[in-house]
Each structure stands twice: as structure tokens, then as C-alpha cells.
Amino acid sequence: MLTAITQTTQKAKSPTNDPLLIEPTLLKQVLKPYFSHSTYLKSAVIDDVNSEALVTARGQFAIEKSCYIDDTGHFNAVEFNICFNQLSYVIVAQCIESGIFKALNPKWAALCPKTLQDFFEDQLATILISKLESKFLRPLNSRAFEGLFTVDKLSVIKGRLFMHTSIAFYDEQGIAAKGNVLACYVPGLKEVNANAQSH
């Protein structure tokens, strides 16, 4: 059943097991690269931070109209990907601002963006999806649904940061789609791309 994310949820600046509401100003800033008609995420909250499922978070979504095609009548793979991207960007930004990554994995945090400004500069150019697996169980009410996002593992391989995540999208009828996504942050990739384009 859908649970409203309200302004009464506690806001905090440091790692805690109390819920962290993502402020609307941060949400708006993180989603600024998206066109208005493709901004599906409306609010988000980090529910828990611990040593097992490292970060557990939720987002509320609404897709009034598809941003790329006439109404298909169902939640599809493109929308799955967009919704994951928007929720993961917002949660990563909050984790950087609140020091959550540093508390969970100092080695990983030492290589990731240190400030929100660093994150915004790297957001599109250096944060990539390495692997995405999705499963669609039934039609989803895309006008009002939630996403449950978890960071399951943080790893560093050859200077690249990997974030192993799980995602499930559900409405009042229960889970409709779910999957696992391996996200990767490649420090310096923006400069590599810029140099390649200049030649």
C-alpha cells in the first residue's frame, strides 16, 4: 500500500537510523538536467542506514504522460530506467551531503564526489549504469506509485566505484516491477570525454 512521504519526516545532516527526508530544493536541483515532462520523481526519503542493506530509500512517482512515446497503457523498460536514475541520483546526493557513504565505507567515499557541487559537476558525465536487470510482474498504475531502492554493496575495482543496488516499483496492488542495477562512478571520465571531443 502506498505510504505518503510528508514534510513531517525528520531531516538530518549526519548518518542516522531516523528517516531522512530529501528536501524539495535538493530534489529539484538534482533533477534539473531532466525536462519538466520527464521528471517523474516527486519526493524521496532515506528510511534506514545500516550494515546489511546499506541504504534503504523510497521515492514517490507520477507519470502523467510518457516523455518519449504515446501512452502505451503500461509501465515499460524505458520508464523503469528513468525512474531508477532519478531516485538513485537523489539518494546518492543526499548520502554525499549527509556523510552516509563515509560512515559506511570510508575507502569508497574517499574516491566519490566530496561535495554536492562535485556531484553536480560529475552527475551526467561520470555516473553510469554498468548492468541492469529488470522483471515486470504485472501492469503498474503509473499515475501514482512508489519505488523501493536499496544500496546492497559498495565496492572499488581498479579505481572505479561500484554501487550494487536493488529496486522495486509498486502501487496499491503491490510490486509490479523489480530489478537489480549495478551503477558505476568513473573518476576522471568527464575529462577523458572532453579530450576525445576536442580531437
Secondary structure, DSSP 4 states (H G I P E B T S, - for coil): ------TTSPP-SS--SS-EEPPHHHHHHHTTTS-GGG--EEEEEEEEE-SSSSEEEEEEE--SS-SSSS--SS--HHHHHHHHHHHHHHHHHHHHHHTHHHHH-HHHHHHS-SSHHHHHHHHHHHEEEEEEEEEE-S---TTSEEEEEEEEEEEEETTEEEEEEEEEEEETTEEEEEEEEEEEE-TTHHHHHHHHHH-
